[in-house]
Amino acid sequence: MFKKILVANRGEIAVRLVQVIHELGAQAVVVYAEPDSDSMAVAMADTAVCIGPGPAAQSYLNMQNVLAAAVLTGAEAIHPGFGFLSESSDFAELCAQAGVVFIGPDALTIKQLGDKAQARSLAARFDVPVIPGSQALQTLAQAQAAALTMGYPLMLKAAAGGGGKGIRMIEDEAALQALWQPAQQEAQAAFGDDAMYLEKVLRQAKHIEVQVLGDQAGHLWVFPERDCSLQRCKQKLIEISPSLQLAATMRQQLQTYAQRLATGVHYQNAGTIEFLVDDSGVYFMEMNTRIQVEHPISEFVTGVELLRLQIMIAAGEPLPGGSRVLAAHGVAIECRINADVEGGADQITQVRWPLGGAGVRVDTGITAGTKLTPYYDAMLAKLIVHADSAALAWRRLERALGELKFQGVKTNVASQLALIASPVVQAGGATITYVEENDAQTTTSNAR
């Protein structure tokens, strides 16, 4: 096992990683940008190293500075968390060259699956159905030719993308001409790669994903699915495990397809395979070669601590018991608590967390006094609940959200409470368009 591990992230995932590292008996090194000097993760770390100013490109995305911090402090391994460098094959390769273990899959796997167009080809090779789409596109002319063959409506996506960046709905030729350049520029800014691809639109689909975990001996664990259909602007709001409306045959298909792809590429460490599911079937969308924001709900329903196993796998330890398909026990729901970035004040003056109780967990990296910056995403915390039944889990989430109070910053707590009050949501019937369709109906009603 490693004696010293560097955490190359910030916020709640950095805090959680420091906790896990300490529980494994190792020392935690935390790198930070200047605005995060007073952060919770920095205070908890055994060693903290400033790697640059606020903009992520100069700090958390600065590969040389992060790696130099690992070498300087004698860290044997780096955990990238999610976002930032977590899906950078270049960074994984640099770590390997420097003799520092990257806690995640190897550089080749990240490169193969990180390119969304290439990942679609891999999925098809292993008999995993994919949404009809194009190959990687570099120019508007290439996109227009592909669209002419495929037919509208289409989704324009960044080939190296993730997290909702570089995605545009394309209804017709005029929309493609208008949106191509901004989408490509957004992809370049977010991922350093402006390759795009087109994909057919499934309007009434659910976003279902399957967590996998592979070790160096070839064993694979397949976790119960997570329903991530509740989204706004391609950003997940609430996630549920297991899905509340999924036929047993469909669940089996998801597990089989996830197993095929992960085994086919000899996947190691944590990864998540995302699918769109509608009445016509299951379709591969992409694979994220990192831990996901919503991993705690998988931990709740299985009792497996994913971050700890990630570190153990990277240290060469096998998954206990060999390959497994894990069963879900109860229902877990995660609710993302985000700041309103246009809300005015930028400092949290007071915060009251939920008062605990069975099956309630809060993952956060903020306290009263935390200053918010424009450089990073607006997530303040993740509120996760678990119960024996979906009905109790929803009531538990409602209670915990009601106990959560912030001062000094506007949040989405009220809108999350309104969302989970919907009978459609509580029954698990929402599709990926539900939130925005509901927003539009509310706006229309208020305008009357």
TACORRA-V386812 format. One record per backbone hydrogen bond with DSSP energy under -1.0 kcal/mol. CO is the residue of the C=O (numbers start at 1). NH is the residue of the N-H. If there is no record, write none. Layout:
# TACORRA-V386812
CO|NH, CO|NH
This chain:
# TACORRA-V386812
3|27, 4|76, 5|29, 6|79, 7|31, 11|15, 12|16, 13|17, 14|18, 15|19, 16|20, 17|21, 18|22, 19|23, 20|24, 21|26, 22|25, 27|5, 28|46, 28|47, 29|7, 30|49, 32|51, 33|36, 34|37, 36|39, 39|43, 40|44, 41|45, 47|30, 49|32, 52|34, 55|58, 56|59, 56|61, 59|62, 61|63, 62|66, 63|67, 64|68, 65|69, 66|70, 67|71, 68|72, 69|73, 70|75, 76|101, 77|6, 78|103, 79|8, 83|86, 85|88, 88|92, 89|93, 90|94, 91|95, 92|96, 93|97, 94|98, 95|100, 101|78, 102|104, 106|110, 107|111, 108|112, 109|113, 110|114, 111|115, 115|119, 116|120, 117|121, 118|122, 119|123, 120|124, 121|125, 122|126, 123|128, 124|127, 129|284, 132|200, 137|196, 139|143, 140|144, 141|145, 142|146, 143|147, 144|148, 145|149, 146|150, 147|151, 153|201, 154|170, 155|199, 156|168, 157|197, 158|161, 159|116, 162|165, 168|156, 170|154, 172|176, 173|177, 174|178, 175|179, 176|180, 179|183, 180|184, 181|185, 182|186, 183|187, 184|188, 185|189, 186|190, 187|191, 188|192, 195|159, 196|137, 197|157, 198|134, 199|155, 205|432, 206|277, 207|228, 208|275, 209|226, 210|273, 211|223, 212|271, 213|221, 214|269, 215|218, 219|215, 220|324, 221|213, 222|326, 226|209, 227|240, 229|231, 230|237, 230|238, 232|235, 235|232, 237|336, 239|334, 240|227, 241|332, 247|251, 248|252, 249|253, 250|254, 251|255, 252|256, 253|257, 254|258, 255|259, 256|260, 257|261, 258|262, 259|263, 260|264, 261|265, 262|267, 263|266, 269|214, 271|212, 272|288, 273|210, 274|285, 274|286, 275|208, 276|283, 277|206, 278|281, 281|278, 283|276, 284|131, 286|274, 288|272, 288|290, 292|295, 294|297, 295|299, 296|300, 297|301, 298|302, 299|303, 301|329, 305|309, 306|310, 307|311, 308|312, 309|313, 310|314, 311|315, 312|317, 313|316, 319|322, 324|222, 331|387, 332|241, 333|385, 334|239, 335|383, 337|380, 337|381, 338|412, 339|341, 340|343, 346|372, 348|369, 350|407, 352|405, 357|360, 359|386, 361|384, 363|382, 367|370, 370|348, 378|339, 381|337, 382|363, 383|335, 384|361, 385|333, 387|331, 389|393, 390|394, 391|395, 392|396, 393|397, 394|398, 395|399, 396|400, 397|401, 398|402, 399|403, 405|352, 407|349, 407|350, 410|340, 412|416, 413|417, 414|418, 415|419, 416|420, 419|422, 422|426, 423|427, 424|429, 425|428, 431|434, 433|437, 434|438, 435|439, 436|440, 437|441, 438|442, 439|443, 440|444, 441|445, 442|446, 443|447
